[in-house]
């Protein structure tokens, strides 16, 4: 099941431990860091893949991490 949560304002980020947009959590684990978030940020998120900085998580990365975390 996929749940999309809207974080409407800065006051809501702490209750979600929101990491910035976009963030994908599986069983409470951030698929990018592999850790359960313990901080929060109301900002755009930047990722690094193959030495390039981007705000987009590649589909193949998402698929692989979801497989790993679903075990």
PDB file of N, CA, C and O in Angstrom:
ATOM      1  N   UNK A   1       0.840  -1.175   0.000  1.00  0.00           N
ATOM      2  CA  UNK A   1       0.000   0.000   0.000  1.00  0.00           C
ATOM      3  C   UNK A   1       0.887   1.240   0.000  1.00  0.00           C
ATOM      4  O   UNK A   1       1.860   1.316   0.749  1.00  0.00           O
ATOM      5  N   UNK A   2       0.553   2.182  -0.821  1.00  0.00           N
ATOM      6  CA  UNK A   2       1.270   3.447  -0.899  1.00  0.00           C
ATOM      7  C   UNK A   2       0.421   4.516  -0.227  1.00  0.00           C
ATOM      8  O   UNK A   2      -0.776   4.640  -0.483  1.00  0.00           O
ATOM      9  N   UNK A   3       1.075   5.287   0.642  1.00  0.00           N
ATOM     10  CA  UNK A   3       0.388   6.396   1.307  1.00  0.00           C
ATOM     11  C   UNK A   3       1.143   7.677   0.972  1.00  0.00           C
ATOM     12  O   UNK A   3       2.342   7.790   1.225  1.00  0.00           O
ATOM     13  N   UNK A   4       0.436   8.621   0.412  1.00  0.00           N
ATOM     14  CA  UNK A   4       1.029   9.919   0.104  1.00  0.00           C
ATOM     15  C   UNK A   4       0.575  10.891   1.176  1.00  0.00           C
ATOM     16  O   UNK A   4      -0.620  11.065   1.411  1.00  0.00           O
ATOM     17  N   UNK A   5       1.549  11.524   1.824  1.00  0.00           N
ATOM     18  CA  UNK A   5       1.239  12.478   2.892  1.00  0.00           C
ATOM     19  C   UNK A   5       1.583  13.880   2.432  1.00  0.00           C
ATOM     20  O   UNK A   5       2.697  14.139   1.977  1.00  0.00           O
ATOM     21  N   UNK A   6       0.639  14.768   2.550  1.00  0.00           N
ATOM     22  CA  UNK A   6       0.878  16.170   2.235  1.00  0.00           C
ATOM     23  C   UNK A   6       1.363  16.854   3.501  1.00  0.00           C
ATOM     24  O   UNK A   6       0.741  16.742   4.558  1.00  0.00           O
ATOM     25  N   UNK A   7       2.466  17.557   3.387  1.00  0.00           N
ATOM     26  CA  UNK A   7       3.011  18.313   4.513  1.00  0.00           C
ATOM     27  C   UNK A   7       2.663  19.775   4.232  1.00  0.00           C
ATOM     28  O   UNK A   7       3.384  20.451   3.498  1.00  0.00           O
ATOM     29  N   UNK A   8       1.570  20.266   4.806  1.00  0.00           N
ATOM     30  CA  UNK A   8       1.023  21.556   4.401  1.00  0.00           C
ATOM     31  C   UNK A   8       1.795  22.791   4.856  1.00  0.00           C
ATOM     32  O   UNK A   8       1.685  23.859   4.254  1.00  0.00           O
ATOM     33  N   UNK A   9       2.578  22.635   5.924  1.00  0.00           N
ATOM     34  CA  UNK A   9       3.270  23.817   6.435  1.00  0.00           C
ATOM     35  C   UNK A   9       4.409  23.386   7.361  1.00  0.00           C
ATOM     36  O   UNK A   9       4.559  22.208   7.684  1.00  0.00           O
ATOM     37  N   UNK A  10       5.195  24.359   7.770  1.00  0.00           N
ATOM     38  CA  UNK A  10       6.356  24.065   8.614  1.00  0.00           C
ATOM     39  C   UNK A  10       5.983  23.444   9.951  1.00  0.00           C
ATOM     40  O   UNK A  10       6.787  22.717  10.533  1.00  0.00           O
ATOM     41  N   UNK A  11       4.796  23.710  10.444  1.00  0.00           N
ATOM     42  CA  UNK A  11       4.377  23.150  11.724  1.00  0.00           C
ATOM     43  C   UNK A  11       4.166  21.641  11.657  1.00  0.00           C
ATOM     44  O   UNK A  11       4.239  20.970  12.686  1.00  0.00           O
ATOM     45  N   UNK A  12       3.908  21.096  10.477  1.00  0.00           N
ATOM     46  CA  UNK A  12       3.635  19.666  10.323  1.00  0.00           C
ATOM     47  C   UNK A  12       4.894  18.823  10.137  1.00  0.00           C
ATOM     48  O   UNK A  12       4.839  17.607  10.315  1.00  0.00           O
ATOM     49  N   UNK A  13       6.014  19.426   9.787  1.00  0.00           N
ATOM     50  CA  UNK A  13       7.200  18.640   9.447  1.00  0.00           C
ATOM     51  C   UNK A  13       7.731  17.820  10.612  1.00  0.00           C
ATOM     52  O   UNK A  13       8.175  16.689  10.418  1.00  0.00           O
ATOM     53  N   UNK A  14       7.692  18.362  11.795  1.00  0.00           N
ATOM     54  CA  UNK A  14       8.240  17.642  12.950  1.00  0.00           C
ATOM     55  C   UNK A  14       7.442  16.377  13.256  1.00  0.00           C
ATOM     56  O   UNK A  14       8.031  15.342  13.569  1.00  0.00           O
ATOM     57  N   UNK A  15       6.133  16.442  13.172  1.00  0.00           N
ATOM     58  CA  UNK A  15       5.323  15.263  13.499  1.00  0.00           C
ATOM     59  C   UNK A  15       5.534  14.126  12.504  1.00  0.00           C
ATOM     60  O   UNK A  15       5.314  12.963  12.845  1.00  0.00           O
ATOM     61  N   UNK A  16       5.957  14.440  11.284  1.00  0.00           N
ATOM     62  CA  UNK A  16       6.225  13.417  10.272  1.00  0.00           C
ATOM     63  C   UNK A  16       7.712  13.068  10.188  1.00  0.00           C
ATOM     64  O   UNK A  16       8.079  12.152   9.452  1.00  0.00           O
ATOM     65  N   UNK A  17       8.580  13.776  10.926  1.00  0.00           N
ATOM     66  CA  UNK A  17      10.027  13.676  10.728  1.00  0.00           C
ATOM     67  C   UNK A  17      10.364  13.824   9.251  1.00  0.00           C
ATOM     68  O   UNK A  17      11.209  13.110   8.711  1.00  0.00           O
ATOM     69  N   UNK A  18       9.682  14.768   8.614  1.00  0.00           N
ATOM     70  CA  UNK A  18       9.807  14.991   7.180  1.00  0.00           C
ATOM     71  C   UNK A  18      11.225  15.416   6.840  1.00  0.00           C
ATOM     72  O   UNK A  18      11.791  16.283   7.506  1.00  0.00           O
ATOM     73  N   UNK A  19      11.799  14.814   5.814  1.00  0.00           N
ATOM     74  CA  UNK A  19      13.186  15.059   5.430  1.00  0.00           C
ATOM     75  C   UNK A  19      13.348  16.034   4.286  1.00  0.00           C
ATOM     76  O   UNK A  19      14.472  16.338   3.887  1.00  0.00           O
ATOM     77  N   UNK A  20      12.261  16.521   3.757  1.00  0.00           N
ATOM     78  CA  UNK A  20      12.301  17.383   2.587  1.00  0.00           C
ATOM     79  C   UNK A  20      11.628  16.669   1.432  1.00  0.00           C
ATOM     80  O   UNK A  20      11.362  15.469   1.494  1.00  0.00           O
ATOM     81  N   UNK A  21      11.358  17.416   0.390  1.00  0.00           N
ATOM     82  CA  UNK A  21      10.623  16.860  -0.744  1.00  0.00           C
ATOM     83  C   UNK A  21      11.561  16.624  -1.919  1.00  0.00           C
ATOM     84  O   UNK A  21      12.309  17.523  -2.306  1.00  0.00           O
ATOM     85  N   UNK A  22      11.529  15.438  -2.484  1.00  0.00           N
ATOM     86  CA  UNK A  22      10.710  14.281  -2.138  1.00  0.00           C
ATOM     87  C   UNK A  22      11.404  13.381  -1.114  1.00  0.00           C
ATOM     88  O   UNK A  22      12.632  13.299  -1.074  1.00  0.00           O
ATOM     89  N   UNK A  23      10.612  12.721  -0.303  1.00  0.00           N
ATOM     90  CA  UNK A  23      11.102  11.706   0.628  1.00  0.00           C
ATOM     91  C   UNK A  23      10.241  10.466   0.458  1.00  0.00           C
ATOM     92  O   UNK A  23       9.015  10.558   0.407  1.00  0.00           O
ATOM     93  N   UNK A  24      10.877   9.311   0.373  1.00  0.00           N
ATOM     94  CA  UNK A  24      10.148   8.048   0.299  1.00  0.00           C
ATOM     95  C   UNK A  24      10.566   7.210   1.502  1.00  0.00           C
ATOM     96  O   UNK A  24      11.746   6.911   1.690  1.00  0.00           O
ATOM     97  N   UNK A  25       9.571   6.835   2.318  1.00  0.00           N
ATOM     98  CA  UNK A  25       9.812   5.982   3.475  1.00  0.00           C
ATOM     99  C   UNK A  25       9.183   4.619   3.228  1.00  0.00           C
ATOM    100  O   UNK A  25       8.087   4.522   2.675  1.00  0.00           O
ATOM    101  N   UNK A  26       9.877   3.575   3.638  1.00  0.00           N
ATOM    102  CA  UNK A  26       9.346   2.208   3.589  1.00  0.00           C
ATOM    103  C   UNK A  26       9.512   1.641   4.987  1.00  0.00           C
ATOM    104  O   UNK A  26      10.632   1.498   5.478  1.00  0.00           O
ATOM    105  N   UNK A  27       8.400   1.322   5.623  1.00  0.00           N
ATOM    106  CA  UNK A  27       8.416   0.825   7.002  1.00  0.00           C
ATOM    107  C   UNK A  27       9.136   1.815   7.923  1.00  0.00           C
ATOM    108  O   UNK A  27       9.816   1.420   8.871  1.00  0.00           O
ATOM    109  N   UNK A  28       8.974   3.111   7.625  1.00  0.00           N
ATOM    110  CA  UNK A  28       9.581   4.158   8.436  1.00  0.00           C
ATOM    111  C   UNK A  28      11.043   4.434   8.125  1.00  0.00           C
ATOM    112  O   UNK A  28      11.654   5.300   8.751  1.00  0.00           O
ATOM    113  N   UNK A  29      11.613   3.711   7.167  1.00  0.00           N
ATOM    114  CA  UNK A  29      13.019   3.878   6.778  1.00  0.00           C
ATOM    115  C   UNK A  29      13.107   4.726   5.517  1.00  0.00           C
ATOM    116  O   UNK A  29      12.406   4.467   4.539  1.00  0.00           O
ATOM    117  N   UNK A  30      13.960   5.728   5.539  1.00  0.00           N
ATOM    118  CA  UNK A  30      14.212   6.569   4.368  1.00  0.00           C
ATOM    119  C   UNK A  30      14.970   5.719   3.352  1.00  0.00           C
ATOM    120  O   UNK A  30      16.050   5.215   3.661  1.00  0.00           O
ATOM    121  N   UNK A  31      14.427   5.550   2.150  1.00  0.00           N
ATOM    122  CA  UNK A  31      15.084   4.655   1.191  1.00  0.00           C
ATOM    123  C   UNK A  31      16.427   5.200   0.717  1.00  0.00           C
ATOM    124  O   UNK A  31      17.261   4.422   0.251  1.00  0.00           O
ATOM    125  N   UNK A  32      16.664   6.487   0.816  1.00  0.00           N
ATOM    126  CA  UNK A  32      17.935   7.064   0.374  1.00  0.00           C
ATOM    127  C   UNK A  32      19.033   6.856   1.415  1.00  0.00           C
ATOM    128  O   UNK A  32      20.144   6.452   1.073  1.00  0.00           O
ATOM    129  N   UNK A  33      18.729   7.128   2.678  1.00  0.00           N
ATOM    130  CA  UNK A  33      19.756   7.009   3.724  1.00  0.00           C
ATOM    131  C   UNK A  33      19.813   5.622   4.337  1.00  0.00           C
ATOM    132  O   UNK A  33      20.835   5.226   4.898  1.00  0.00           O
ATOM    133  N   UNK A  34      18.707   4.878   4.230  1.00  0.00           N
ATOM    134  CA  UNK A  34      18.643   3.561   4.861  1.00  0.00           C
ATOM    135  C   UNK A  34      18.418   3.637   6.364  1.00  0.00           C
ATOM    136  O   UNK A  34      18.598   2.646   7.072  1.00  0.00           O
ATOM    137  N   UNK A  35      18.028   4.805   6.850  1.00  0.00           N
ATOM    138  CA  UNK A  35      17.844   5.009   8.286  1.00  0.00           C
ATOM    139  C   UNK A  35      16.461   5.576   8.582  1.00  0.00           C
ATOM    140  O   UNK A  35      15.823   6.185   7.724  1.00  0.00           O
ATOM    141  N   UNK A  36      16.018   5.361   9.812  1.00  0.00           N
ATOM    142  CA  UNK A  36      14.782   5.986  10.266  1.00  0.00           C
ATOM    143  C   UNK A  36      15.100   7.453  10.574  1.00  0.00           C
ATOM    144  O   UNK A  36      16.023   7.726  11.341  1.00  0.00           O
ATOM    145  N   UNK A  37      14.363   8.393  10.000  1.00  0.00           N
ATOM    146  CA  UNK A  37      14.650   9.807  10.227  1.00  0.00           C
ATOM    147  C   UNK A  37      14.531  10.197  11.705  1.00  0.00           C
ATOM    148  O   UNK A  37      13.606   9.770  12.397  1.00  0.00           O
ATOM    149  N   UNK A  38      15.471  11.004  12.172  1.00  0.00           N
ATOM    150  CA  UNK A  38      15.400  11.499  13.548  1.00  0.00           C
ATOM    151  C   UNK A  38      15.485  13.027  13.585  1.00  0.00           C
ATOM    152  O   UNK A  38      15.574  13.634  14.653  1.00  0.00           O
ATOM    153  N   UNK A  39      15.455  13.627  12.408  1.00  0.00           N
ATOM    154  CA  UNK A  39      15.426  15.083  12.278  1.00  0.00           C
ATOM    155  C   UNK A  39      14.317  15.426  11.289  1.00  0.00           C
ATOM    156  O   UNK A  39      13.612  14.540  10.805  1.00  0.00           O
ATOM    157  N   UNK A  40      14.169  16.693  10.998  1.00  0.00           N
ATOM    158  CA  UNK A  40      13.156  17.094  10.036  1.00  0.00           C
ATOM    159  C   UNK A  40      13.611  18.343   9.297  1.00  0.00           C
ATOM    160  O   UNK A  40      14.436  19.111   9.792  1.00  0.00           O
ATOM    161  N   UNK A  41      13.055  18.534   8.094  1.00  0.00           N
ATOM    162  CA  UNK A  41      13.399  19.681   7.277  1.00  0.00           C
ATOM    163  C   UNK A  41      12.249  20.005   6.347  1.00  0.00           C
ATOM    164  O   UNK A  41      11.697  19.108   5.710  1.00  0.00           O
ATOM    165  N   UNK A  42      11.882  21.262   6.259  1.00  0.00           N
ATOM    166  CA  UNK A  42      10.821  21.710   5.361  1.00  0.00           C
ATOM    167  C   UNK A  42      11.498  22.399   4.182  1.00  0.00           C
ATOM    168  O   UNK A  42      11.546  23.627   4.104  1.00  0.00           O
ATOM    169  N   UNK A  43      12.015  21.595   3.278  1.00  0.00           N
ATOM    170  CA  UNK A  43      12.770  22.140   2.155  1.00  0.00           C
ATOM    171  C   UNK A  43      12.723  21.161   0.986  1.00  0.00           C
ATOM    172  O   UNK A  43      12.197  20.054   1.097  1.00  0.00           O
ATOM    173  N   UNK A  44      13.280  21.593  -0.122  1.00  0.00           N
ATOM    174  CA  UNK A  44      13.483  20.669  -1.227  1.00  0.00           C
ATOM    175  C   UNK A  44      14.693  19.808  -0.877  1.00  0.00           C
ATOM    176  O   UNK A  44      15.600  20.252  -0.173  1.00  0.00           O
ATOM    177  N   UNK A  45      14.696  18.601  -1.363  1.00  0.00           N
ATOM    178  CA  UNK A  45      15.763  17.675  -1.030  1.00  0.00           C
ATOM    179  C   UNK A  45      16.655  17.452  -2.238  1.00  0.00           C
ATOM    180  O   UNK A  45      16.164  17.352  -3.363  1.00  0.00           O
ATOM    181  N   UNK A  46      17.958  17.374  -2.017  1.00  0.00           N
ATOM    182  CA  UNK A  46      18.928  17.136  -3.084  1.00  0.00           C
ATOM    183  C   UNK A  46      19.610  15.803  -2.816  1.00  0.00           C
ATOM    184  O   UNK A  46      20.051  15.521  -1.702  1.00  0.00           O
ATOM    185  N   UNK A  47      19.687  14.990  -3.863  1.00  0.00           N
ATOM    186  CA  UNK A  47      20.302  13.668  -3.780  1.00  0.00           C
ATOM    187  C   UNK A  47      21.548  13.646  -4.643  1.00  0.00           C
ATOM    188  O   UNK A  47      21.720  14.485  -5.527  1.00  0.00           O
ATOM    189  N   UNK A  48      22.419  12.674  -4.377  1.00  0.00           N
ATOM    190  CA  UNK A  48      23.590  12.496  -5.227  1.00  0.00           C
ATOM    191  C   UNK A  48      23.608  11.069  -5.748  1.00  0.00           C
ATOM    192  O   UNK A  48      23.590  10.106  -4.980  1.00  0.00           O
ATOM    193  N   UNK A  49      23.643  10.954  -7.071  1.00  0.00           N
ATOM    194  CA  UNK A  49      23.718   9.662  -7.743  1.00  0.00           C
ATOM    195  C   UNK A  49      24.810   9.742  -8.798  1.00  0.00           C
ATOM    196  O   UNK A  49      24.787  10.618  -9.662  1.00  0.00           O
ATOM    197  N   UNK A  50      25.755   8.834  -8.724  1.00  0.00           N
ATOM    198  CA  UNK A  50      26.864   8.782  -9.691  1.00  0.00           C
ATOM    199  C   UNK A  50      27.570  10.124  -9.832  1.00  0.00           C
ATOM    200  O   UNK A  50      27.952  10.521 -10.933  1.00  0.00           O
ATOM    201  N   UNK A  51      27.740  10.816  -8.715  1.00  0.00           N
ATOM    202  CA  UNK A  51      28.452  12.082  -8.707  1.00  0.00           C
ATOM    203  C   UNK A  51      27.631  13.285  -9.141  1.00  0.00           C
ATOM    204  O   UNK A  51      28.124  14.413  -9.115  1.00  0.00           O
ATOM    205  N   UNK A  52      26.383  13.057  -9.540  1.00  0.00           N
ATOM    206  CA  UNK A  52      25.518  14.157  -9.966  1.00  0.00           C
ATOM    207  C   UNK A  52      24.510  14.487  -8.880  1.00  0.00           C
ATOM    208  O   UNK A  52      23.939  13.590  -8.259  1.00  0.00           O
ATOM    209  N   UNK A  53      24.292  15.773  -8.653  1.00  0.00           N
ATOM    210  CA  UNK A  53      23.292  16.216  -7.671  1.00  0.00           C
ATOM    211  C   UNK A  53      21.973  16.450  -8.395  1.00  0.00           C
ATOM    212  O   UNK A  53      21.939  17.045  -9.473  1.00  0.00           O
ATOM    213  N   UNK A  54      20.881  15.971  -7.783  1.00  0.00           N
ATOM    214  CA  UNK A  54      19.569  16.064  -8.404  1.00  0.00           C
ATOM    215  C   UNK A  54      18.476  16.086  -7.341  1.00  0.00           C
ATOM    216  O   UNK A  54      18.697  15.667  -6.205  1.00  0.00           O
ATOM    217  N   UNK A  55      17.315  16.568  -7.709  1.00  0.00           N
ATOM    218  CA  UNK A  55      16.160  16.534  -6.821  1.00  0.00           C
ATOM    219  C   UNK A  55      15.240  15.365  -7.150  1.00  0.00           C
ATOM    220  O   UNK A  55      14.149  15.247  -6.594  1.00  0.00           O
ATOM    221  N   UNK A  56      15.689  14.505  -8.057  1.00  0.00           N
ATOM    222  CA  UNK A  56      14.869  13.378  -8.514  1.00  0.00           C
ATOM    223  C   UNK A  56      15.546  12.065  -8.148  1.00  0.00           C
ATOM    224  O   UNK A  56      16.736  11.877  -8.399  1.00  0.00           O
ATOM    225  N   UNK A  57      14.778  11.158  -7.554  1.00  0.00           N
ATOM    226  CA  UNK A  57      15.298   9.830  -7.235  1.00  0.00           C
ATOM    227  C   UNK A  57      15.035   8.938  -8.456  1.00  0.00           C
ATOM    228  O   UNK A  57      13.887   8.809  -8.881  1.00  0.00           O
ATOM    229  N   UNK A  58      16.072   8.327  -9.022  1.00  0.00           N
ATOM    230  CA  UNK A  58      15.872   7.471 -10.193  1.00  0.00           C
ATOM    231  C   UNK A  58      14.939   6.293  -9.902  1.00  0.00           C
ATOM    232  O   UNK A  58      14.982   5.702  -8.823  1.00  0.00           O
ATOM    233  N   UNK A  59      14.101   5.967 -10.881  1.00  0.00           N
ATOM    234  CA  UNK A  59      13.141   4.873 -10.721  1.00  0.00           C
ATOM    235  C   UNK A  59      13.826   3.563 -10.356  1.00  0.00           C
ATOM    236  O   UNK A  59      13.331   2.830  -9.499  1.00  0.00           O
ATOM    237  N   UNK A  60      14.952   3.256 -10.989  1.00  0.00           N
ATOM    238  CA  UNK A  60      15.656   1.997 -10.696  1.00  0.00           C
ATOM    239  C   UNK A  60      16.129   1.950  -9.248  1.00  0.00           C
ATOM    240  O   UNK A  60      16.087   0.895  -8.615  1.00  0.00           O
ATOM    241  N   UNK A  61      16.579   3.085  -8.720  1.00  0.00           N
ATOM    242  CA  UNK A  61      17.004   3.155  -7.325  1.00  0.00           C
ATOM    243  C   UNK A  61      15.822   2.878  -6.403  1.00  0.00           C
ATOM    244  O   UNK A  61      15.942   2.119  -5.441  1.00  0.00           O
ATOM    245  N   UNK A  62      14.676   3.498  -6.703  1.00  0.00           N
ATOM    246  CA  UNK A  62      13.475   3.288  -5.889  1.00  0.00           C
ATOM    247  C   UNK A  62      13.077   1.822  -5.903  1.00  0.00           C
ATOM    248  O   UNK A  62      12.827   1.236  -4.849  1.00  0.00           O
ATOM    249  N   UNK A  63      13.016   1.228  -7.078  1.00  0.00           N
ATOM    250  CA  UNK A  63      12.630  -0.181  -7.198  1.00  0.00           C
ATOM    251  C   UNK A  63      13.551  -1.087  -6.385  1.00  0.00           C
ATOM    252  O   UNK A  63      13.081  -1.973  -5.672  1.00  0.00           O
ATOM    253  N   UNK A  64      14.858  -0.867  -6.492  1.00  0.00           N
ATOM    254  CA  UNK A  64      15.828  -1.702  -5.782  1.00  0.00           C
ATOM    255  C   UNK A  64      15.686  -1.560  -4.269  1.00  0.00           C
ATOM    256  O   UNK A  64      15.693  -2.553  -3.542  1.00  0.00           O
ATOM    257  N   UNK A  65      15.560  -0.329  -3.806  1.00  0.00           N
ATOM    258  CA  UNK A  65      15.447  -0.112  -2.359  1.00  0.00           C
ATOM    259  C   UNK A  65      14.150  -0.666  -1.797  1.00  0.00           C
ATOM    260  O   UNK A  65      14.137  -1.197  -0.687  1.00  0.00           O
ATOM    261  N   UNK A  66      13.054  -0.551  -2.547  1.00  0.00           N
ATOM    262  CA  UNK A  66      11.786  -1.103  -2.093  1.00  0.00           C
ATOM    263  C   UNK A  66      11.870  -2.631  -2.005  1.00  0.00           C
ATOM    264  O   UNK A  66      11.304  -3.232  -1.092  1.00  0.00           O
ATOM    265  N   UNK A  67      12.568  -3.251  -2.946  1.00  0.00           N
ATOM    266  CA  UNK A  67      12.784  -4.706  -2.884  1.00  0.00           C
ATOM    267  C   UNK A  67      13.571  -5.080  -1.636  1.00  0.00           C
ATOM    268  O   UNK A  67      13.199  -5.997  -0.905  1.00  0.00           O
ATOM    269  N   UNK A  68      14.675  -4.351  -1.398  1.00  0.00           N
ATOM    270  CA  UNK A  68      15.535  -4.637  -0.239  1.00  0.00           C
ATOM    271  C   UNK A  68      14.765  -4.492   1.077  1.00  0.00           C
ATOM    272  O   UNK A  68      14.892  -5.330   1.970  1.00  0.00           O
ATOM    273  N   UNK A  69      13.978  -3.443   1.192  1.00  0.00           N
ATOM    274  CA  UNK A  69      13.281  -3.163   2.434  1.00  0.00           C
ATOM    275  C   UNK A  69      12.016  -3.992   2.642  1.00  0.00           C
ATOM    276  O   UNK A  69      11.483  -4.052   3.750  1.00  0.00           O
ATOM    277  N   UNK A  70      11.539  -4.627   1.580  1.00  0.00           N
ATOM    278  CA  UNK A  70      10.315  -5.413   1.719  1.00  0.00           C
ATOM    279  C   UNK A  70      10.573  -6.809   2.286  1.00  0.00           C
ATOM    280  O   UNK A  70       9.629  -7.530   2.609  1.00  0.00           O
ATOM    281  N   UNK A  71      11.821  -7.186   2.405  1.00  0.00           N
ATOM    282  CA  UNK A  71      12.170  -8.515   2.945  1.00  0.00           C
ATOM    283  C   UNK A  71      11.995  -8.555   4.436  1.00  0.00           C
ATOM    284  O   UNK A  71      12.240  -9.589   5.059  1.00  0.00           O
TER     285      UNK A  71
END
